[in-house]
Amino acid sequence: MTAKCVMVLGTTSGAGKSWLTTALCRYYGRRGLKVAPFKAQNMSNNARVVAAWPGATSDGVLDAEIGSAQYFQALAARAEPDVRMNPLLLKPERDTHSQVVLLGRVSTALSDMPWRERSSHVWPAIAQSLDALRAENDVVVMEGAGSPAEINLSSSDIVNMRVALHAQAACLLVTDIDRGGAFAHLYGTWVLLPKTERALIKGFVLNKFRGDAALLAPGPQMLQDLTGVPTVATLPMWWQHGLPEEDGLFDDRSRAPGAVRTTVAVIAYPRISNLDEFQPLKNIPGLRLQWVRSPSELAGLAPSDWIILPGSKNTSGDLAWLRSQALDHAVAAHAAGGGAVLGICGGLQMLGEALMDPHGIDGNAPGLGLLPLVSVFEAEKTVCRTVSRFQTALPAVTSPWQALDGVAVRGYEIHHGQTQTQAALLALGHQAHAVLANGLGWQNAMGNVMGIYLHGLFEDGAALQALFGSHLSAPVPTMESVFDGLADFVGAHFSPGVLDGLIA
């Protein structure tokens, strides 16, 4: 096993592990090294479709799903994303239950298994994935989860120090100094680790710092005197680095330049999924991206403004929440007034007449009735990368989606539901115009309501240009420029020689 391993741990969730891991992937990749990311277990409803690891499945399936953070980390490393980079993905469906995805495939048995019992069943796949990446790369940049000092979970750990020990990784421990208590978080985490694990901590990182760095003294030196571990970086607060948010934490400080001409209001229900696909909208001049949880936030929308019902990991539950907030009436009123409404994946299912669940996957529910469709949840999940072409032109209809007509787009699908038009409703005169082939998208007769299964619409350059070309005075920043900016940032703020020393 040739790869040197660097691991980013955090004192808490949200400390900055994911973006720092992404930055290090590009930093080391720019040094001519072959780099891969790795996170043993990710808990997130933000997922991407990637290549399955050859040999990981026996049924010939080519596509699988991993957490979005590892997908972007692979791109930052200039590596082809594959399922080994995040062998275990937990997708929360309720407060007390998650769907377990092992090596890119849903495991009902693991999903039903108590939390602590899973570790012995999944560790072999995790270790095998990591060892394979180590054998193929010069550097593996690994990310922990939560905190490595969760002493109540240490006996069943499969994502933090067990991984670090297995790889003998050089570990960085990052903390969010903006929250306060940073030195206590760092020291408390370090002191709770056994000596063999402490020995792997090579540096502390203070993240999201605002103010005069000179005021930190003598804290870093005092901490080093107590632990023997130096503080190797103080990273300034950076609101607009351009990397999609990992855990659904929306940064309302992010605003594209220019006077607002269009508002895109995304309904932020409790089990929202794949919200990272909206990141490019933050960079469109004259466009305001708004996250909505109440009808009052939709007041004053013009018909030219959009409402988006995004993906959901619990469509029936989020639909019930939407009704409890009276957002169903607000969405219906916007649509009735000719306003643009777009449903993506679970949002498409909500726009239909009914959700039917014969296998107990998600739940039965009446839909919003804005499209004459019925969705049936199947036992097998559709997970694939997709290329399709829009057909949105309707006779004598001016549609907000007409700009997409004829545009070929690339995206991905992750869904249990299969959706089709309902014959009885069509017989009564209701209309649904297919906008994407193979049951991937529909549009109502007025043309203002559209539902699609395809994720990634706003990450496709041709679609962005078609929809927002009149807004664009300059190209939207690419992810390549974002990754390079992250690498420049860590290169400028880490102590000289530290990052190269971690892989020496």
VOGU-851016 format. One record per residue (C-alpha): residue in one letter; chain; y negated, x, z negated; residue number from 1. Coordinates in steps of 0.5 Angstrom, whole numbers, plus 500, padded with zeros to 3 digits. Layout:
! residues N
> A:A:Y:X:Z:NUM .
...
! end
This chain:
! residues 504
> M:A:500:500:500:1 .
> T:A:494:504:503:2 .
> A:A:488:499:501:3 .
> K:A:483:501:495:4 .
> C:A:482:494:491:5 .
> V:A:475:492:489:6 .
> M:A:475:486:485:7 .
> V:A:469:481:483:8 .
> L:A:469:478:476:9 .
> G:A:464:473:473:10 .
> T:A:462:471:466:11 .
> T:A:462:464:468:12 .
> S:A:463:460:474:13 .
> G:A:457:460:478:14 .
> A:A:455:467:476:15 .
> G:A:455:470:483:16 .
> K:A:462:472:485:17 .
> S:A:463:469:491:18 .
> W:A:456:471:495:19 .
> L:A:457:478:492:20 .
> T:A:464:479:494:21 .
> T:A:462:476:501:22 .
> A:A:456:482:501:23 .
> L:A:461:487:499:24 .
> C:A:466:485:505:25 .
> R:A:460:486:510:26 .
> Y:A:458:493:506:27 .
> Y:A:465:496:507:28 .
> G:A:466:493:514:29 .
> R:A:460:497:516:30 .
> R:A:462:503:514:31 .
> G:A:468:503:519:32 .
> L:A:473:501:514:33 .
> K:A:478:495:515:34 .
> V:A:477:490:510:35 .
> A:A:480:483:508:36 .
> P:A:478:479:502:37 .
> F:A:482:476:497:38 .
> K:A:482:470:492:39 .
> A:A:489:468:489:40 .
> Q:A:487:461:487:41 .
> N:A:480:457:489:42 .
> M:A:478:450:486:43 .
> S:A:474:447:491:44 .
> N:A:474:441:496:45 .
> N:A:470:446:501:46 .
> A:A:476:448:506:47 .
> R:A:477:451:513:48 .
> V:A:482:451:518:49 .
> V:A:485:458:519:50 .
> A:A:491:461:522:51 .
> A:A:498:461:518:52 .
> W:A:501:467:515:53 .
> P:A:507:468:520:54 .
> G:A:513:467:516:55 .
> A:A:509:463:511:56 .
> T:A:512:456:514:57 .
> S:A:518:455:517:58 .
> D:A:516:449:522:59 .
> G:A:512:452:527:60 .
> V:A:505:450:524:61 .
> L:A:500:454:527:62 .
> D:A:494:452:522:63 .
> A:A:493:452:515:64 .
> E:A:487:451:510:65 .
> I:A:484:456:505:66 .
> G:A:477:455:501:67 .
> S:A:471:456:505:68 .
> A:A:468:462:501:69 .
> Q:A:474:466:503:70 .
> Y:A:473:464:510:71 .
> F:A:466:466:510:72 .
> Q:A:468:473:507:73 .
> A:A:473:474:512:74 .
> L:A:468:473:517:75 .
> A:A:463:478:513:76 .
> A:A:469:483:513:77 .
> R:A:470:482:521:78 .
> A:A:477:480:520:79 .
> E:A:481:474:523:80 .
> P:A:481:469:517:81 .
> D:A:488:467:515:82 .
> V:A:492:464:509:83 .
> R:A:494:470:505:84 .
> M:A:486:471:503:85 .
> N:A:487:465:499:86 .
> P:A:494:463:498:87 .
> L:A:493:457:493:88 .
> L:A:487:452:494:89 .
> L:A:486:446:489:90 .
> K:A:482:440:491:91 .
> P:A:480:436:486:92 .
> E:A:481:429:487:93 .
> R:A:480:426:480:94 .
> D:A:477:429:474:95 .
> T:A:484:430:472:96 .
> H:A:488:431:478:97 .
> S:A:488:436:484:98 .
> Q:A:492:437:490:99 .
> V:A:495:443:491:100 .
> V:A:495:447:497:101 .
> L:A:500:453:497:102 .
> L:A:500:458:503:103 .
> G:A:495:453:507:104 .
> R:A:500:447:506:105 .
> V:A:500:441:501:106 .
> S:A:505:441:496:107 .
> T:A:507:435:492:108 .
> A:A:511:438:487:109 .
> L:A:506:443:485:110 .
> S:A:501:437:485:111 .
> D:A:505:433:480:112 .
> M:A:507:439:476:113 .
> P:A:503:441:469:114 .
> W:A:498:446:470:115 .
> R:A:501:452:466:116 .
> E:A:508:451:469:117 .
> R:A:505:452:476:118 .
> S:A:504:460:475:119 .
> S:A:511:462:475:120 .
> H:A:512:458:481:121 .
> V:A:506:460:485:122 .
> W:A:505:468:483:123 .
> P:A:511:470:488:124 .
> A:A:507:468:494:125 .
> I:A:500:470:491:126 .
> A:A:503:477:490:127 .
> Q:A:506:477:497:128 .
> S:A:500:475:500:129 .
> L:A:496:481:496:130 .
> D:A:501:486:498:131 .
> A:A:501:484:505:132 .
> L:A:493:485:506:133 .
> R:A:494:491:502:134 .
> A:A:499:494:507:135 .
> E:A:494:492:513:136 .
> N:A:487:494:510:137 .
> D:A:483:500:508:138 .
> V:A:479:496:503:139 .
> V:A:481:489:500:140 .
> V:A:475:486:496:141 .
> M:A:478:481:491:142 .
> E:A:474:475:487:143 .
> G:A:476:472:481:144 .
> A:A:475:465:478:145 .
> G:A:471:462:472:146 .
> S:A:472:468:467:147 .
> P:A:477:473:466:148 .
> A:A:476:472:458:149 .
> E:A:479:465:458:150 .
> I:A:484:467:452:151 .
> N:A:487:460:452:152 .
> L:A:489:461:459:153 .
> S:A:491:468:459:154 .
> S:A:498:467:459:155 .
> S:A:498:463:465:156 .
> D:A:493:467:469:157 .
> I:A:494:468:476:158 .
> V:A:487:469:479:159 .
> N:A:483:474:474:160 .
> M:A:486:480:470:161 .
> R:A:493:479:473:162 .
> V:A:491:480:480:163 .
> A:A:487:486:478:164 .
> L:A:492:489:474:165 .
> H:A:497:488:480:166 .
> A:A:492:492:485:167 .
> Q:A:489:496:480:168 .
> A:A:483:494:482:169 .
> A:A:476:497:480:170 .
> C:A:472:491:477:171 .
> L:A:465:489:477:172 .
> L:A:463:484:472:173 .
> V:A:457:480:474:174 .
> T:A:453:475:470:175 .
> D:A:447:470:471:176 .
> I:A:441:473:467:177 .
> D:A:437:467:469:178 .
> R:A:441:462:464:179 .
> G:A:440:467:458:180 .
> G:A:445:470:454:181 .
> A:A:447:475:459:182 .
> F:A:448:481:455:183 .
> A:A:452:477:450:184 .
> H:A:456:474:456:185 .
> L:A:458:481:458:186 .
> Y:A:460:484:452:187 .
> G:A:463:478:449:188 .
> T:A:468:478:456:189 .
> W:A:469:485:455:190 .
> V:A:471:485:448:191 .
> L:A:476:479:449:192 .
> L:A:480:483:454:193 .
> P:A:486:487:452:194 .
> K:A:485:495:453:195 .
> T:A:489:495:459:196 .
> E:A:484:490:462:197 .
> R:A:478:493:460:198 .
> A:A:479:500:463:199 .
> L:A:479:496:470:200 .
> I:A:472:494:469:201 .
> K:A:467:499:472:202 .
> G:A:461:496:472:203 .
> F:A:456:490:470:204 .
> V:A:452:487:474:205 .
> L:A:446:483:472:206 .
> N:A:445:477:478:207 .
> K:A:439:472:479:208 .
> F:A:434:477:475:209 .
> R:A:426:474:475:210 .
> G:A:421:479:472:211 .
> D:A:420:486:471:212 .
> A:A:426:490:470:213 .
> A:A:423:495:466:214 .
> L:A:423:489:460:215 .
> L:A:431:490:460:216 .
> A:A:431:496:457:217 .
> P:A:434:498:452:218 .
> G:A:439:493:453:219 .
> P:A:443:496:459:220 .
> Q:A:444:503:455:221 .
> M:A:446:499:448:222 .
> L:A:451:495:452:223 .
> Q:A:454:502:455:224 .
> D:A:454:505:448:225 .
> L:A:458:499:446:226 .
> T:A:463:499:452:227 .
> G:A:462:505:455:228 .
> V:A:461:501:462:229 .
> P:A:454:502:465:230 .
> T:A:450:497:468:231 .
> V:A:450:498:476:232 .
> A:A:446:493:479:233 .
> T:A:440:488:477:234 .
> L:A:440:483:483:235 .
> P:A:433:480:484:236 .
> M:A:433:472:484:237 .
> W:A:435:470:492:238 .
> W:A:434:463:494:239 .
> Q:A:435:463:501:240 .
> H:A:440:468:503:241 .
> G:A:443:463:508:242 .
> L:A:450:463:505:243 .
> P:A:453:456:504:244 .
> E:A:454:454:497:245 .
> E:A:461:454:494:246 .
> D:A:461:449:489:247 .
> G:A:456:444:491:248 .
> L:A:450:446:487:249 .
> F:A:445:444:492:250 .
> D:A:438:448:492:251 .
> D:A:432:444:493:252 .
> R:A:428:450:494:253 .
> S:A:431:451:501:254 .
> R:A:426:448:506:255 .
> A:A:425:450:513:256 .
> P:A:418:451:516:257 .
> G:A:414:446:519:258 .
> A:A:412:439:518:259 .
> V:A:417:434:516:260 .
> R:A:419:430:523:261 .
> T:A:426:428:521:262 .
> T:A:430:427:514:263 .
> V:A:437:428:514:264 .
> A:A:440:424:508:265 .
> V:A:447:426:506:266 .
> I:A:450:422:501:267 .
> A:A:453:426:495:268 .
> Y:A:458:422:492:269 .
> P:A:462:425:486:270 .
> R:A:468:428:491:271 .
> I:A:464:430:497:272 .
> S:A:468:435:501:273 .
> N:A:466:440:506:274 .
> L:A:459:440:504:275 .
> D:A:458:447:507:276 .
> E:A:458:445:514:277 .
> F:A:451:442:513:278 .
> Q:A:448:449:511:279 .
> P:A:445:450:518:280 .
> L:A:441:444:518:281 .
> K:A:437:448:512:282 .
> N:A:434:452:517:283 .
> I:A:432:447:523:284 .
> P:A:424:447:523:285 .
> G:A:421:440:521:286 .
> L:A:428:438:518:287 .
> R:A:429:436:511:288 .
> L:A:436:436:508:289 .
> Q:A:436:431:503:290 .
> W:A:442:430:498:291 .
> V:A:442:423:496:292 .
> R:A:445:419:490:293 .
> S:A:441:413:489:294 .
> P:A:438:408:494:295 .
> S:A:431:410:491:296 .
> E:A:432:416:495:297 .
> L:A:433:413:501:298 .
> A:A:427:408:501:299 .
> G:A:422:410:506:300 .
> L:A:427:413:511:301 .
> A:A:425:411:519:302 .
> P:A:430:409:524:303 .
> S:A:429:416:527:304 .
> D:A:432:419:520:305 .
> W:A:439:420:519:306 .
> I:A:444:418:514:307 .
> I:A:450:422:513:308 .
> L:A:457:420:510:309 .
> P:A:460:426:509:310 .
> G:A:467:428:508:311 .
> S:A:471:426:501:312 .
> K:A:477:428:497:313 .
> N:A:478:421:495:314 .
> T:A:475:416:500:315 .
> S:A:477:410:496:316 .
> G:A:474:413:490:317 .
> D:A:468:415:493:318 .
> L:A:467:408:496:319 .
> A:A:467:405:490:320 .
> W:A:462:410:487:321 .
> L:A:458:408:493:322 .
> R:A:458:401:492:323 .
> S:A:457:402:484:324 .
> Q:A:450:405:486:325 .
> A:A:448:400:491:326 .
> L:A:448:405:496:327 .
> D:A:453:401:501:328 .
> H:A:447:396:502:329 .
> A:A:442:401:503:330 .
> V:A:446:404:508:331 .
> A:A:447:397:511:332 .
> A:A:440:396:511:333 .
> H:A:438:402:515:334 .
> A:A:444:401:520:335 .
> A:A:441:394:521:336 .
> G:A:434:396:523:337 .
> G:A:437:401:528:338 .
> G:A:437:407:523:339 .
> A:A:442:413:525:340 .
> V:A:448:413:521:341 .
> L:A:454:418:522:342 .
> G:A:460:418:518:343 .
> I:A:464:425:518:344 .
> C:A:472:425:516:345 .
> G:A:472:421:510:346 .
> G:A:465:418:512:347 .
> L:A:468:415:518:348 .
> Q:A:473:412:514:349 .
> M:A:468:409:510:350 .
> L:A:464:406:516:351 .
> G:A:470:402:518:352 .
> E:A:473:395:516:353 .
> A:A:479:397:511:354 .
> L:A:483:403:508:355 .
> M:A:490:402:508:356 .
> D:A:494:407:503:357 .
> P:A:502:405:504:358 .
> H:A:504:412:501:359 .
> G:A:499:412:495:360 .
> I:A:495:418:498:361 .
> D:A:488:415:496:362 .
> G:A:488:408:495:363 .
> N:A:487:401:499:364 .
> A:A:479:399:499:365 .
> P:A:475:395:504:366 .
> G:A:470:399:508:367 .
> L:A:463:398:509:368 .
> G:A:464:394:516:369 .
> L:A:459:398:520:370 .
> L:A:465:400:525:371 .
> P:A:471:395:527:372 .
> L:A:476:400:525:373 .
> V:A:482:401:520:374 .
> S:A:484:407:517:375 .
> V:A:491:408:515:376 .
> F:A:493:414:510:377 .
> E:A:499:418:512:378 .
> A:A:504:422:508:379 .
> E:A:503:428:513:380 .
> K:A:496:431:513:381 .
> T:A:493:433:519:382 .
> V:A:490:440:519:383 .
> C:A:488:443:526:384 .
> R:A:482:447:529:385 .
> T:A:480:442:535:386 .
> V:A:476:443:541:387 .
> S:A:473:436:544:388 .
> R:A:467:433:549:389 .
> F:A:463:428:547:390 .
> Q:A:462:421:551:391 .
> T:A:456:418:548:392 .
> A:A:452:415:553:393 .
> L:A:452:407:553:394 .
> P:A:449:402:558:395 .
> A:A:443:400:557:396 .
> V:A:443:403:550:397 .
> T:A:438:408:547:398 .
> S:A:442:412:542:399 .
> P:A:440:418:537:400 .
> W:A:447:421:539:401 .
> Q:A:446:421:547:402 .
> A:A:444:428:547:403 .
> L:A:451:430:545:404 .
> D:A:453:426:551:405 .
> G:A:458:431:555:406 .
> V:A:457:437:550:407 .
> A:A:463:440:548:408 .
> V:A:464:442:541:409 .
> R:A:469:446:537:410 .
> G:A:471:444:530:411 .
> Y:A:476:443:525:412 .
> E:A:480:437:522:413 .
> I:A:483:436:515:414 .
> H:A:485:429:514:415 .
> H:A:491:424:511:416 .
> G:A:488:418:515:417 .
> Q:A:489:416:522:418 .
> T:A:484:411:524:419 .
> Q:A:484:406:530:420 .
> T:A:480:400:533:421 .
> Q:A:482:393:530:422 .
> A:A:485:388:535:423 .
> A:A:483:382:531:424 .
> L:A:476:384:531:425 .
> L:A:475:387:538:426 .
> A:A:478:380:540:427 .
> L:A:472:377:536:428 .
> G:A:467:381:540:429 .
> H:A:466:387:536:430 .
> Q:A:465:393:540:431 .
> A:A:467:400:538:432 .
> H:A:466:406:544:433 .
> A:A:470:412:543:434 .
> V:A:466:418:543:435 .
> L:A:471:423:542:436 .
> A:A:478:423:545:437 .
> N:A:485:422:541:438 .
> G:A:482:418:536:439 .
> L:A:477:423:533:440 .
> G:A:470:419:534:441 .
> W:A:467:412:535:442 .
> Q:A:460:409:536:443 .
> N:A:458:402:535:444 .
> A:A:455:397:540:445 .
> M:A:448:399:538:446 .
> G:A:449:406:539:447 .
> N:A:446:408:532:448 .
> V:A:452:408:528:449 .
> M:A:458:414:529:450 .
> G:A:464:416:526:451 .
> I:A:468:422:527:452 .
> Y:A:473:426:524:453 .
> L:A:471:433:527:454 .
> H:A:468:437:522:455 .
> G:A:463:443:524:456 .
> L:A:459:439:528:457 .
> F:A:452:443:526:458 .
> E:A:456:449:526:459 .
> D:A:456:449:534:460 .
> G:A:451:452:537:461 .
> A:A:451:447:543:462 .
> A:A:451:441:539:463 .
> L:A:445:444:535:464 .
> Q:A:441:445:541:465 .
> A:A:443:438:544:466 .
> L:A:441:435:537:467 .
> F:A:435:439:535:468 .
> G:A:433:443:541:469 .
> S:A:426:440:541:470 .
> H:A:425:442:533:471 .
> L:A:427:450:535:472 .
> S:A:421:455:536:473 .
> A:A:426:460:535:474 .
> P:A:434:461:534:475 .
> V:A:437:459:528:476 .
> P:A:439:465:524:477 .
> T:A:447:466:525:478 .
> M:A:452:468:520:479 .
> E:A:452:475:523:480 .
> S:A:445:476:521:481 .
> V:A:446:473:514:482 .
> F:A:452:477:513:483 .
> D:A:448:483:514:484 .
> G:A:442:481:510:485 .
> L:A:447:481:504:486 .
> A:A:450:488:505:487 .
> D:A:443:490:506:488 .
> F:A:441:487:499:489 .
> V:A:447:490:495:490 .
> G:A:446:497:498:491 .
> A:A:439:497:496:492 .
> H:A:440:494:489:493 .
> F:A:446:498:487:494 .
> S:A:445:504:483:495 .
> P:A:446:510:489:496 .
> G:A:454:512:490:497 .
> V:A:457:506:486:498 .
> L:A:459:502:491:499 .
> D:A:462:508:495:500 .
> G:A:465:511:488:501 .
> L:A:469:504:487:502 .
> I:A:474:506:493:503 .
> A:A:474:513:492:504 .
! end
